[in-house]
Amino acid sequence: MTTVCLTFDFDAVSLWVSSLKQTTANPMSRGEFGARVGLPRVLALLASKDVKATFFVPAHTAVSFNRETLAILEAGHEIGVHGYCHETPVGLPRDEEADLLDRSVAKLRDALGQDFNPVGYRSPAWDLSTHSIELLEERGFLYDSSLMADDYSAYWASRGHEVSEESYQAGPVSDVVEIPVAWELDDFPHFMFLNKPMYQGMRTPAEVFELWREEFDFCASLPDGIFTLTMHPQIIGRGPRIAMLSRLIDHMKALPNLRFSTVADAASSWKRQAIATPGSSH
């Protein structure tokens, strides 16, 4: 069975505020496009294809674009944690990172309802500190989706690592499932134009369709592959790109023995199977 996880990082303006540190009218308008235009197009496409997806949402977005974020939940999609205001956890002392994670969840609950209980996390930096997995594990998170030690298979995330110019050693495995990501399967490097720093991600939808289709076809040739796409409403939400995503979903649906899944459901299924498998390394 091949599993497809369509994921969307609903950063809105937080990407520009924190990571890119651009808060003038133009970058703010690009973030607004993601909420005003891109997200409704994404939700409409998912509804038309009868597909459930996972959205990683910074707490800043849930408050600033509350109605739009609630629409994600109302449509039956999963929401995972994506930082407080799209900041990196790397370099933070353990207590500060723990506080940031707790405040992010608390602010999401204030915005989305106290019964909101996220089980997944994706670092806004696609990077983790040596404490991140341990902090997620302590809080009962099911999965992380920020790392790249595999391409189409989940694995147990390690609690940090030790590295020097002499050697590298991964830390002990945790109870947190890692659903890996890849730059090749992210719309940002293919489409995102930045002038500070200069980054000309101006590939055509046809080029990216071919790349993603070939990645998917290879995944489908493996037993129990998990194909995870990372997209952003302010990027994938432009008309020709949404049309490309629609064609890609149709291509995937033509494959027998395939399911679309939230990341939470995919991680739960993998965890049950891994625990039940004799000789599991966990």
C-alpha positions in Angstrom: 0.0 0.0 0.0 1.4 3.4 -1.0 0.5 6.3 1.3 0.3 9.9 0.1 0.5 12.7 2.6 -0.2 16.1 1.2 1.0 18.7 3.6 0.7 22.5 3.6 2.7 24.9 5.8 0.1 27.7 6.3 2.7 30.4 7.2 0.8 33.4 6.0 2.7 36.5 7.1 4.7 34.8 9.9 7.3 33.5 7.4 8.1 37.1 6.5 7.9 38.5 10.0 10.3 36.0 11.6 12.3 33.9 9.2 12.8 36.5 6.4 12.5 39.7 8.6 10.6 41.6 5.9 7.6 43.5 7.2 6.9 46.2 4.6 3.7 46.2 2.6 4.8 44.0 -0.3 6.0 40.9 1.7 3.0 41.3 4.0 0.7 41.2 0.9 2.4 38.0 -0.2 1.5 36.4 3.1 -2.0 37.7 2.8 -2.4 36.1 -0.6 -1.8 32.7 1.1 -4.7 33.3 3.4 -7.1 35.2 1.1 -6.5 33.4 -2.2 -4.2 30.4 -1.8 -5.8 28.6 1.1 -9.4 28.7 -0.3 -8.1 27.3 -3.6 -6.2 24.5 -1.7 -9.3 23.6 0.4 -11.5 23.7 -2.7 -9.2 21.3 -4.6 -8.9 18.9 -1.6 -12.7 18.9 -1.3 -13.2 18.2 -5.0 -10.8 15.2 -4.9 -12.1 14.0 -1.5 -8.6 14.1 0.0 -7.7 14.8 3.6 -4.4 16.6 4.3 -2.3 18.0 7.1 -1.6 21.7 7.6 1.2 22.9 9.8 0.2 26.3 11.2 2.2 28.8 13.3 0.3 30.1 16.3 0.8 33.6 14.8 -1.2 32.5 11.7 -4.0 30.9 13.8 -4.6 34.2 15.5 -4.0 36.6 12.6 -6.1 34.5 10.2 -8.4 32.8 12.6 -11.4 32.3 10.3 -9.2 30.8 7.6 -7.5 28.4 10.0 -10.8 27.3 11.5 -11.9 26.5 8.0 -9.1 23.9 7.8 -10.5 22.1 10.8 -14.0 22.4 9.6 -13.1 20.7 6.4 -11.8 17.7 8.4 -8.1 18.2 7.9 -5.3 17.8 10.5 -3.5 20.8 12.0 0.1 20.4 13.4 2.3 22.7 15.3 4.6 24.9 13.3 6.2 27.2 15.8 5.0 30.4 17.5 5.9 32.9 14.7 7.8 30.7 12.3 11.1 30.8 14.2 13.9 28.3 14.4 14.4 26.2 17.5 18.1 25.8 16.7 20.4 27.5 19.2 17.8 28.0 21.9 18.6 26.8 25.5 16.5 23.8 26.4 14.2 25.7 28.8 13.6 28.5 26.2 12.7 25.9 23.5 10.4 24.1 25.9 8.7 27.4 26.8 8.3 28.3 23.1 6.8 25.0 22.3 4.3 25.2 25.2 3.4 28.8 24.3 2.8 27.8 20.7 0.4 25.0 21.7 -1.4 27.2 24.2 -1.9 30.0 21.6 -3.2 27.5 19.1 -5.7 26.3 21.6 -6.7 29.9 22.4 -7.4 30.4 18.7 -8.9 27.1 17.8 -10.6 25.8 20.9 -9.3 24.3 24.2 -10.2 20.8 22.9 -7.6 21.2 20.1 -4.9 18.6 20.7 -2.1 18.5 18.1 -0.1 15.3 17.8 2.4 16.5 15.1 5.2 19.0 14.8 7.1 20.4 11.9 10.0 22.8 12.6 9.6 26.1 10.7 13.4 25.8 10.0 13.2 22.2 8.9 15.8 21.7 11.6 15.9 20.7 15.2 18.0 21.4 18.2 19.5 18.5 20.2 16.6 18.8 22.6 13.7 19.1 20.1 12.7 15.4 19.9 13.1 14.9 23.6 10.7 17.8 24.2 8.2 16.5 21.8 8.4 13.0 23.3 7.9 14.4 26.8 4.7 16.2 25.7 3.3 13.1 24.0 3.6 14.1 20.4 3.1 11.3 18.0 5.4 12.5 15.2 7.8 15.1 13.8 8.1 15.9 10.1 11.3 18.0 9.7 14.2 15.6 8.9 15.6 13.7 5.9 17.3 10.5 7.0 15.0 8.5 4.7 13.0 9.4 1.6 9.8 7.3 1.5 9.9 5.4 4.8 9.1 6.6 8.4 11.5 5.9 11.2 12.0 6.5 14.9 13.4 9.9 15.5 16.7 10.1 17.5 17.0 12.1 20.7 19.7 14.5 19.4 23.2 13.5 18.2 26.8 13.9 18.8 29.0 15.2 16.0 32.6 16.5 15.6 35.2 16.5 12.9 36.2 13.0 14.1 32.8 11.2 14.2 29.0 11.3 14.2 26.7 9.4 16.5 22.9 9.6 16.4 21.3 9.6 19.8 19.0 6.9 21.2 15.8 6.4 19.4 12.6 8.0 20.8 9.0 7.1 20.7 8.5 9.9 18.2 7.8 8.8 14.6 9.7 10.8 11.9 7.8 11.3 8.7 10.7 12.6 6.5 10.6 15.6 4.2 12.7 16.6 1.1 13.6 19.8 -0.6 12.8 18.1 -3.9 9.3 17.6 -2.7 8.8 21.1 -1.4 7.3 23.9 -3.5 9.4 26.6 -1.9 12.8 26.0 -3.8 11.0 25.4 -7.1 8.7 28.4 -7.1 9.6 31.0 -4.4 11.2 34.2 -5.6 13.1 36.2 -3.0 15.1 39.4 -3.7 16.6 39.5 -0.2 18.5 37.2 -0.4 18.3 36.7 -4.1 16.5 33.4 -4.8 15.0 32.9 -8.2 12.7 29.9 -7.8 10.9 30.4 -11.1 10.4 26.9 -12.4 7.3 26.2 -14.5 4.4 24.0 -13.2 5.2 21.5 -16.0 8.8 21.1 -14.8 7.7 20.5 -11.2 4.9 18.2 -12.2 7.4 16.0 -14.0 9.8 16.0 -11.0 7.1 15.2 -8.5 5.5 12.6 -10.7 8.8 10.7 -11.1 9.4 10.9 -7.3 5.9 9.5 -6.7 6.3 6.7 -9.3 9.5 5.6 -7.6 7.9 5.6 -4.2 5.0 3.6 -5.6 7.4 0.9 -6.7 8.5 0.3 -3.1 6.5 -1.7 -0.5 4.5 0.5 1.8 6.1 3.8 0.7 5.0 7.1 2.2 5.1 10.0 -0.3 5.1 13.4 1.5 4.7 16.7 -0.3 5.3 20.0 1.4 3.5 23.0 0.0 2.6 26.5 1.0 -0.7 28.2 0.2 1.0 31.4 -0.8 3.2 29.5 -3.3 1.2 26.5 -4.6 -2.0 28.6 -4.5 -1.3 30.5 -7.7 -3.7 29.3 -10.4 -1.4 27.3 -12.8 0.2 25.6 -9.8 -3.1 24.5 -8.3 -4.0 23.1 -11.7 -0.7 21.2 -11.7 -1.4 19.8 -8.3 -4.8 18.7 -9.4 -3.2 16.8 -12.3 -0.7 15.2 -10.0 -3.5 14.0 -7.6 -5.3 12.5 -10.6 -2.1 10.7 -11.6 -1.7 9.3 -8.1 -5.3 8.2 -7.9 -4.9 6.1 -11.0 -2.6 3.8 -9.0 -4.3 0.8 -7.4 -3.6 0.1 -3.7 -3.1 3.7 -2.8 -4.4 5.9 0.0 -4.3 9.6 0.8 -3.7 10.2 4.5 -3.1 12.8 7.1 0.3 12.6 8.6 -1.1 11.7 11.9 -2.9 8.7 10.5 0.2 7.6 8.5 2.4 7.9 11.6 -0.1 6.0 13.7 -0.3 3.1 11.1 3.5 2.9 10.8 3.9 2.9 14.6 1.4 0.1 15.2 3.1 -2.0 12.5 6.6 -1.2 13.8 5.8 -2.2 17.3 4.1 -5.4 16.2 7.0 -6.4 14.0 9.2 -9.0 15.6 12.8 -7.9 15.9 11.9 -4.2 15.6 14.9 -2.1 16.6 12.7 0.1 18.9 
